[in-house]
Every structure is written in C-alpha cells, then in structure tokens.
Amino acid sequence: MTSTFLPDKRSGPAAGHPLPAVPPGRARTRRRTLNWLTAVGFQLPALVLFTGLVLLPVLFALYAAFFRWGGFGMPSDYVAGDNFTRLLQDDVFLGDLWRCLVLVVLSLVLQLPFALAMAVLLNQRLRGRAVYRMLFFAPYVLSEAITGVLFSMVFAPDDGLADHVLGAVGLDGLGGEWFAGPSSVMAALFLVMTWKYFGFHMMLHLAGLQSIPAELTEAALIDGAGPWQRFRNVTLPLLAPTLRISVFLSVIGAIQLFDLVWVITQGGPDHHSETMAVTMFQYGFKRYQVGYASAISVVMFGICLVFALAYQRFVLRRDLEGATTTMRGDGT
Amino acid sequence: MTRRTRGVRTLPLHLVLVVVGAVMVVPLLYAVLSGFKSTDELSRNPFGLPEHWLTGNYTGILGSGGFWRLVGNSTLIAVGTTVLVVAVSALAAFSFARFAFRGREVLFTVFTMGLMFPFAVAALPLFLLLRSLGLLDNPLGVILPQAAFGLPMTIIILRGFFRQIPGELEEAATLDGCSAFGFFWRVLLPMARPALGTVSVLAVVTSWNNFFLPLLVFTDSTWWTLPIGVQQFQGQYSAEYARVFAYLVLAMVPALAFYSVAERQLVGGLTTGATKG
C-alpha cells in the first residue's frame, strides 16, 4: 500500500507553518509521527466507540464470570471457576449445547442444500425468476419479532393455519402441538428458521453462481458432460468458497440464536427450545445471577471463537485473500 | 432447441418454484386476509376470503397513534444509528485503505474479530454500562451500541470500495494542495456514493429489525420500537387474533416497502459483506 500522504511542507497538520530547520534524521522522524497521527486520528471515533461499547463489555463479561454477583456495585465475591463447573452440571445449559448442535446439523444438512438447489434453479433462464428471487428473500427483511409472532399464530394449536391445512387434507393427527410440544418444538422452530433464512443463503449462492464464467460450463458441455456431471465437477468446486461462507454464517447464527426463540416460546415448553442466549438472558435479567449469566456468555464466546479460528485456519484459508487475518499488506 | 421443447422441459422446475413460492406467500397472505375478518369469523372460516371485508382492525390501529409512535421511534433510531455508523466507519475505512501506518494490521484484525462477537456476550455488561451512564430509556442507549456493533461489517465493506479508487486521484488532489481530510471529504466520499448507499441500507435494516437491544434498554413504552411493539401487542390482545394479524401486517409494511425500493443495495451489500467477512 502506498500513501501519498507522507506529509510534505504543504500538507498534514503542519500546513502553513514551515517546519523549523532541524537535522534531516529528526525531520523524518517527525514527519513519520505526523503521518501516523493523521492516520490514527481518522480511526479515533471508531476506536472509541468500538472499545467502549464492544470490547470493554466483552472483557468485563470475562471478568464477571469468575464472581458470584447480582449485578449491583462491583463484583467482589470471587468464586474462581465455580460458575463454570456449575454450568457443566446444569441440565438446561447442557440441553442448550445439544439443541445448538441439532440446529447446526439440520441447517447444514437440510437448509443449505435446499438454498443451493433453489439458487441453481433460479440461475437458469426461467420465466418470472426475478419475482421468485424477491419473494424467497423477502422474509429475511422482516424482523425476527414479526416472523416470530406470525408463526406463533400460524402454528397455534387447533386454531392456527397449519392445523387447519392439515385437517383439510385429512392429516389431523400430525398437527396439534407444534411449539407447545416438547418433542415438536425444535422441529417447528427449524421450519420457521428455514422459511426466514434460506432466501439469504440462496442469494449468496446465486451471487457465487453468477461469478462462474459461462465458458467453463460450456466447455464441459462440449466435452459431453451431463447436467449432473457439470454441476458436480464444474459448478460445485467453483462455488466452494461461497458455500464455506454460508456454512460459517449458519453455524455462528445457530450459536447466537435468541430473538426468534424469545418471541415464539421464551425457551418453553419446560426449556425444550431454550438456547444459550435465552438461558443467559433468564439468569442475567430475570433472576439477577449476573456472574453465572456471564459465564454462559463466556462459553458462547469461546465456542464462537474456537469455531471461527479453526474454520479460518483449516477451511477458509484459501478464500479470504485480503480479508481478516490473512492481510499482510498487498505488496505494492 | 425450439421454444416449445424448452417450455416442456422447464415445467417440473416451475412446479417446484410454485410450491416453494406458495409456502413463502401463504403465511403472509393468511395474515393479510385474517386482518380483514372478525375474530369470530376467523375461527369459523380460517382460510377463505372474508365474508365481509372489515377494515376496522386496520383503521383502528392506524388511528390510534400508538402505532405511529413506534414507527417514529424506529425511524429515529434507525436514522441515528445509520448516520453515526457510516460516518465513523468511513473515516476509519479511509485510514485503513489509504495509509500505511504502524499497527494497521493489528487494528484491522481487531475490528474484523468484532464480526464474530455475538451480541449476547456483551449484553449484560453493556446493560450495566448503559444503566450507569443513565442511557436506559433513552434512544442513545440503542443508537450508540448498534453503531458500535455495526462498525466491523461497515468498515470492511467501505475499505474494499475505497481501495478501488485509483491512487493517481489522490496524488493529483495532493498536488493541488488538498489535505488528507480534504481528499476524503471532497473526492473520496462523492465517488463512493454507491458504497455509502449500500452500507446505509444494511444499517437501516439491521437497526429496524433489532429486538434484543431495545428489549433491554426500553423498559417504559415511550421509546419502544416496532419489533417490541409487535411482541407486546400480541401479549396484550392474545385473544383477539384478527387484531393481532392486522397489527402484524401493518408492522411488515415499512420493511417490505423499504426492501422493494432498496433491494439492489441490500442484496449487493449482503453478498459483498458476507464474502468479505
């Protein structure tokens, strides 16, 4: 990266004031310092905001996790790792981990392939594809709260749309509980998540598909490859970077899930749809066990971090040129 | 291939799309139609057209003022967040894209790491911080954290755009006596208008849909935003299905209208944002 803002006598904060005569070595140091100050000056507002409202709160959560603390005054009752050992014995929290894993697996095995299939479909020249594209993406724009309320009405036991539809086609036995049933609540929640989020992944995949040069598929066609072979051997490998991003976002999203669950079930019935964030909210804001809730935050953060770092190290390495940690200047 | 054979071959594809499209649309359509019924009729006639198109549910909500207050609050908070996050990010992205300075890569990594901080991790201490600053039940209590959490994505997208602007322009501006800030303000920002539009649309939508933070910050209803209002309304009128549906539909309208206007920017922003993160 070259900068033309190595301040000379006309630019930089010293503009208008000729530099005093100093030995060349010191002049250079001074110029460099000025340059550094200008560059960092532009960063300052962002740094203040980010440090104060993101970094410090996260660090404070790390600290508070080692205390028994109700959230008033400063934490003083140091309990070392007790909050964490308590987490390992907390059935609700262990359930959260299990449900998180279930959601991740379901997203990867069902939601993403479905999104990919729709993207491949809509990447062809079909009548009305622009309309479908807009339609499938639209739920992503609706807030989780609106989506949640809508589907809690659609899946209302007996009176909701879903039960009426099932009743109309003679499948009454299938409906009924939805969000109210311990065994059905996660499946119903996953349906809503798919309704809301698959369009987003479809859009990512579509953008990826459109960046694949048409010559490559044409070449494969001339070589006599069938549709499946073309998809398997040309499209899929070239789409791999997009798919890896999609997987990453799905997993991180599942770890952090809060809004939809809170609006639809508040974690119920009897914790059967609770997520880590909901448990944290319950302890921190409803039961004033802020130290314990912080420990949950820390575990959530740890899982995200380990996953993100491992994923970047082993999976994304090849894709992220010029982004995140692989940046080492661009050599100009 | 003639037009007719292509039509026949794509028929199964169209069938799939119609089915998926129906699944997407039916819940929304069901809500719209239900809003025109009375709650009595809703249980007798769940998915037919309304026998009499009652508009009272909709007009009642629109005439009540409470709904407009939520829309106003959501708008104020979205605009405040967007202006703040875009202005602050643009300055930072400019410095990341155009300066070589010691500590740049470390700093940039810190910001990109912010992409994977779940908001829930910071929620508790953030709440305590806002409480001690007296920012609970204050729109700034939502605007400032939203802007802070929006920084990583906005900076990454803007930095990408700023890097594409050729260095010759910068040299020319410097030779003409432009300071660094002068170049940023008079040359870079006007040239980056499409990018600024993209990140603004992203910021507006994120703020508009935020639920967790307003839920923490606003305990009294003066400052409630639409997502909170919708949830509360459902709790309050849980027996009056038809009214809740009407409320839902009205709450969807601003987001969907905004989407139909700014679709290109939104999708463009999400796809570049996601792949660059």
Boltz contact constraints between the chains, C-beta under 6 A:
constraints:
  - contact:
      token1: [A, 1]
      token2: [B, 100]
      max_distance: 6.0
  - contact:
      token1: [A, 3]
      token2: [B, 99]
      max_distance: 6.0
  - contact:
      token1: [A, 3]
      token2: [B, 100]
      max_distance: 6.0
  - contact:
      token1: [A, 4]
      token2: [B, 170]
      max_distance: 6.0
  - contact:
      token1: [A, 4]
      token2: [B, 171]
      max_distance: 6.0
  - contact:
      token1: [A, 4]
      token2: [B, 174]
      max_distance: 6.0
  - contact:
      token1: [A, 5]
      token2: [B, 180]
      max_distance: 6.0
  - contact:
      token1: [A, 11]
      token2: [B, 179]
      max_distance: 6.0
  - contact:
      token1: [A, 36]
      token2: [B, 101]
      max_distance: 6.0
  - contact:
      token1: [A, 38]
      token2: [B, 180]
      max_distance: 6.0
  - contact:
      token1: [A, 39]
      token2: [B, 95]
      max_distance: 6.0
  - contact:
      token1: [A, 39]
      token2: [B, 99]
      max_distance: 6.0
  - contact:
      token1: [A, 39]
      token2: [B, 101]
      max_distance: 6.0
  - contact:
      token1: [A, 42]
      token2: [B, 91]
      max_distance: 6.0
  - contact:
      token1: [A, 42]
      token2: [B, 94]
      max_distance: 6.0
  - contact:
      token1: [A, 42]
      token2: [B, 95]
      max_distance: 6.0
  - contact:
      token1: [A, 43]
      token2: [B, 92]
      max_distance: 6.0
  - contact:
      token1: [A, 43]
      token2: [B, 95]
      max_distance: 6.0
  - contact:
      token1: [A, 45]
      token2: [B, 88]
      max_distance: 6.0
  - contact:
      token1: [A, 46]
      token2: [B, 88]
      max_distance: 6.0
  - contact:
      token1: [A, 46]
      token2: [B, 92]
      max_distance: 6.0
  - contact:
      token1: [A, 46]
      token2: [B, 151]
      max_distance: 6.0
  - contact:
      token1: [A, 49]
      token2: [B, 148]
      max_distance: 6.0
  - contact:
      token1: [A, 50]
      token2: [B, 148]
      max_distance: 6.0
  - contact:
      token1: [A, 50]
      token2: [B, 151]
      max_distance: 6.0
  - contact:
      token1: [A, 53]
      token2: [B, 144]
      max_distance: 6.0
  - contact:
      token1: [A, 53]
      token2: [B, 145]
      max_distance: 6.0
  - contact:
      token1: [A, 53]
      token2: [B, 148]
      max_distance: 6.0
  - contact:
      token1: [A, 54]
      token2: [B, 114]
      max_distance: 6.0
  - contact:
      token1: [A, 54]
      token2: [B, 148]
      max_distance: 6.0
  - contact:
      token1: [A, 57]
      token2: [B, 122]
      max_distance: 6.0
  - contact:
      token1: [A, 57]
      token2: [B, 125]
      max_distance: 6.0
  - contact:
      token1: [A, 57]
      token2: [B, 126]
      max_distance: 6.0
  - contact:
      token1: [A, 58]
      token2: [B, 117]
      max_distance: 6.0
  - contact:
      token1: [A, 58]
      token2: [B, 121]
      max_distance: 6.0
  - contact:
      token1: [A, 58]
      token2: [B, 122]
      max_distance: 6.0
  - contact:
      token1: [A, 60]
      token2: [B, 125]
      max_distance: 6.0
  - contact:
      token1: [A, 61]
      token2: [B, 121]
      max_distance: 6.0
  - contact:
      token1: [A, 61]
      token2: [B, 125]
      max_distance: 6.0
  - contact:
      token1: [A, 121]
      token2: [B, 13]
      max_distance: 6.0
  - contact:
      token1: [A, 132]
      token2: [B, 17]
      max_distance: 6.0
  - contact:
      token1: [A, 132]
      token2: [B, 21]
      max_distance: 6.0
  - contact:
      token1: [A, 135]
      token2: [B, 21]
      max_distance: 6.0
  - contact:
      token1: [A, 135]
      token2: [B, 24]
      max_distance: 6.0
  - contact:
      token1: [A, 141]
      token2: [B, 255]
      max_distance: 6.0
  - contact:
      token1: [A, 141]
      token2: [B, 259]
      max_distance: 6.0
  - contact:
      token1: [A, 142]
      token2: [B, 252]
      max_distance: 6.0
  - contact:
      token1: [A, 142]
      token2: [B, 255]
      max_distance: 6.0
  - contact:
      token1: [A, 143]
      token2: [B, 209]
      max_distance: 6.0
  - contact:
      token1: [A, 143]
      token2: [B, 227]
      max_distance: 6.0
  - contact:
      token1: [A, 144]
      token2: [B, 211]
      max_distance: 6.0
  - contact:
      token1: [A, 145]
      token2: [B, 211]
      max_distance: 6.0
  - contact:
      token1: [A, 145]
      token2: [B, 227]
      max_distance: 6.0
  - contact:
      token1: [A, 145]
      token2: [B, 230]
      max_distance: 6.0
  - contact:
      token1: [A, 145]
      token2: [B, 231]
      max_distance: 6.0
  - contact:
      token1: [A, 146]
      token2: [B, 230]
      max_distance: 6.0
  - contact:
      token1: [A, 146]
      token2: [B, 251]
      max_distance: 6.0
  - contact:
      token1: [A, 146]
      token2: [B, 252]
      max_distance: 6.0
  - contact:
      token1: [A, 149]
      token2: [B, 230]
      max_distance: 6.0
  - contact:
      token1: [A, 149]
      token2: [B, 234]
      max_distance: 6.0
  - contact:
      token1: [A, 149]
      token2: [B, 248]
      max_distance: 6.0
  - contact:
      token1: [A, 150]
      token2: [B, 27]
      max_distance: 6.0
  - contact:
      token1: [A, 150]
      token2: [B, 31]
      max_distance: 6.0
  - contact:
      token1: [A, 150]
      token2: [B, 248]
      max_distance: 6.0
  - contact:
      token1: [A, 154]
      token2: [B, 27]
      max_distance: 6.0
  - contact:
      token1: [A, 161]
      token2: [B, 30]
      max_distance: 6.0
  - contact:
      token1: [A, 164]
      token2: [B, 46]
      max_distance: 6.0
  - contact:
      token1: [A, 203]
      token2: [B, 267]
      max_distance: 6.0
  - contact:
      token1: [A, 204]
      token2: [B, 271]
      max_distance: 6.0
  - contact:
      token1: [A, 204]
      token2: [B, 274]
      max_distance: 6.0
  - contact:
      token1: [A, 207]
      token2: [B, 271]
      max_distance: 6.0
  - contact:
      token1: [A, 245]
      token2: [B, 274]
      max_distance: 6.0
  - contact:
      token1: [A, 245]
      token2: [B, 275]
      max_distance: 6.0
  - contact:
      token1: [A, 256]
      token2: [B, 118]
      max_distance: 6.0
  - contact:
      token1: [A, 256]
      token2: [B, 120]
      max_distance: 6.0
  - contact:
      token1: [A, 258]
      token2: [B, 212]
      max_distance: 6.0
  - contact:
      token1: [A, 259]
      token2: [B, 211]
      max_distance: 6.0
  - contact:
      token1: [A, 263]
      token2: [B, 231]
      max_distance: 6.0
  - contact:
      token1: [A, 277]
      token2: [B, 120]
      max_distance: 6.0
  - contact:
      token1: [A, 280]
      token2: [B, 120]
      max_distance: 6.0
  - contact:
      token1: [A, 284]
      token2: [B, 124]
      max_distance: 6.0
  - contact:
      token1: [A, 290]
      token2: [B, 124]
      max_distance: 6.0
  - contact:
      token1: [A, 293]
      token2: [B, 124]
      max_distance: 6.0
  - contact:
      token1: [A, 294]
      token2: [B, 124]
      max_distance: 6.0
  - contact:
      token1: [A, 297]
      token2: [B, 121]
      max_distance: 6.0
  - contact:
      token1: [A, 300]
      token2: [B, 118]
      max_distance: 6.0
  - contact:
      token1: [A, 300]
      token2: [B, 121]
      max_distance: 6.0
  - contact:
      token1: [A, 301]
      token2: [B, 121]
      max_distance: 6.0
  - contact:
      token1: [A, 304]
      token2: [B, 116]
      max_distance: 6.0
  - contact:
      token1: [A, 304]
      token2: [B, 118]
      max_distance: 6.0
  - contact:
      token1: [A, 308]
      token2: [B, 116]
      max_distance: 6.0
  - contact:
      token1: [A, 323]
      token2: [B, 276]
      max_distance: 6.0
  - contact:
      token1: [A, 324]
      token2: [B, 112]
      max_distance: 6.0
  - contact:
      token1: [A, 325]
      token2: [B, 109]
      max_distance: 6.0
  - contact:
      token1: [A, 327]
      token2: [B, 105]
      max_distance: 6.0
